């Protein structure tokens, strides 16, 4: 009886460890990544088959494969050499990590408020274009982000929402110059 109980305890512990390892691996490899395509030397957006690598990790393997690429379906049969970039630094090529690093330590281009990260309570930071329009980084194709990060400025969620409202409802917005605002606060 004791041996059977001990074996069940060991088996249960091993199953729990495998389950935790599987979940950790899945969470580590999910999400869109930005890598340089070895063939074109251009940024491409890829997604790892997180479920596959998580299950293989639970069984002691490391089966890293792509689930999607912005060059597919035309180049679906490529050798997936870009996986080496992901294997080397899985978190560094995540789009949200790239945006977080770009935003970190910067201020909103419109209100000057410090930007402390990519997401704050579900509110995404945005990009302010050279012509004044804003766009959430999550609505931009990932492979375009490096270019936009050179030509755009970061904007906080509040300013992005205000600018979007202003764009969609210009008849409901009254712009007051800085002098009118100062006079109103006196």
N, C-alpha and C positions, 0 to 999 in steps of 0.2 A: 504494500500500500504506500509506504513511504517513498519508495523508488518511483512509483507511478506518479505520485504527487509532485515529486521533485522534477521528473521529466516534463510534466505538464507546466510547471512553473518556468522551467528553462525554455520550453517551446513558446510559451506565452510571452516571455521576455524577449526572445529572438524575434517573434512576430511584431512586437511593439517597436523594437529598434528598427526593423526593416520598414515598417509603416512610417516612422518618423523620418528615416533617411529618404524614403520615397517622396514624402511631402516636401521636405527641405529642398531636394533636388528639383522637384517640379517648380516650386516657387522661385528657385534660383535661375531657371532657364526659360521661364515664360516671359512673354513680352516682345515687342518689336525691337530689333537691334539695327544699328547702322554700322556697316562694315564697308571696306573698300573691295570692290570686285577685282580679283586677281587678273581677270581677262581685260577689263576696260579701264581699270585704275580709277573708277568713278564710285561715288557713294551709292550703295544699294541698301534697301530695307529688307531684312530677312527675319523670319521667325523660326526658331528651333522647335523640333517636335518634342516639346517638353514632357508629354506623357510617355513617349518612348524612352527617353533618357532616364526619366524618373523610375519607370518600371525596371529598366536594365540596372540602374544603380541599386535598387532594392534587391536585385539578384547578384550583385557584385560586379556588374559590368559598367560600361561607359559608352553607350551607343548614341553618339551625337550625330544627328542628321537634321537637315532643314525640312520644315513643313511648308514654308512659303518663301518666295523671293520676288522682289519687284521686277526682276528680269524674266520671270516665268509668265506664261507657259513657253515662250519662244526658246529659252535656254534651260529648260527643265532638266535636260540630260547632262548638265555641266558636272564637273568632278567635285564640286562643293569644297574647293580648296579654301574658301573664306572661313570655313569652320575652325581653322587654326587660330584665327583672330579671336573667335568666341571662346575657344578652349583656353587661350592664354589669359583672357580677362573678361569673363562673362558679364560682370556688372558694368564694366567701363564702356561697353559698346551698346548698352541699353539706351534707347532714345530718351527715356525720362532721366537717366543719369547724365547724359550729355547736356540736356536742357538745364538740369539742376546745376551743373558745373558752370554753364554759361550765365545763369541768372545769379548765382551765389555772389554776394558782396556788392551787387549792383542795386540801383534805385530805379523806381518807376520813372520812365521818361516823361510822364505827364504830371504826376503829383509829387514826385520826389520821395515817396515812401520807400523805405528799404524793402527789398524783396528777399525773403528768407528761404525760398525754395520754390519748387515747381508747383506744388499743390498745397493748399491750406484749406482744410475742411471741404474738400471737393472742388474748390475754386482754382482753376488753372490760370497760370500766368499767360500773357499773350505777347504778341509781337506787334510793334508799331512800325508800319512801313514808311518809306521816305515821303509818300504823298499823304500821310496822315491817317490812313485806315488801319484798323487793328484786326488781328485774327488770332484765335487760340492756336497754340502750337500743336494741339492734338488734332486739329482739322487740316493740318498741312501734311502732305506726303513726306514721310520721314527722310527720303533721299534728297529732298529740297532744303531741309533744315540747315545744313552747313552754309549754303549760299545765303539763306535768309538771315542767319546769325551774323553775317558780315554786313548786310545792308539794312537790317532792322534793329530796333531797340526794344528792350523788355518793358512791359507794361503790367501793372498789377490788375487783378481781376476786377476790382471796383471801377477803375478807369476804363477797362475794356468794355464792361457792361454799360457804363455811361456813354461811351463813344458809339457803341452799337445802337443804343436807344436813340442817340442823336442822329445817327445815319438813317435808321428806320422810321423815325417820327420827327422830322425836322420842324413840322408845324406845331409841335407840342413843346419845343425847347426855346427858351429865351436866353440868349447869350448876353451877359453883362460884362463889360470890360472891367479890368482891374480897378480902375478909378471908381466905377459905379459900385463895385463890391466893397471897396474901402469906405465909401460914403455911407453905404447901407449899414455897416458895422459900427459907425460912430454914434 
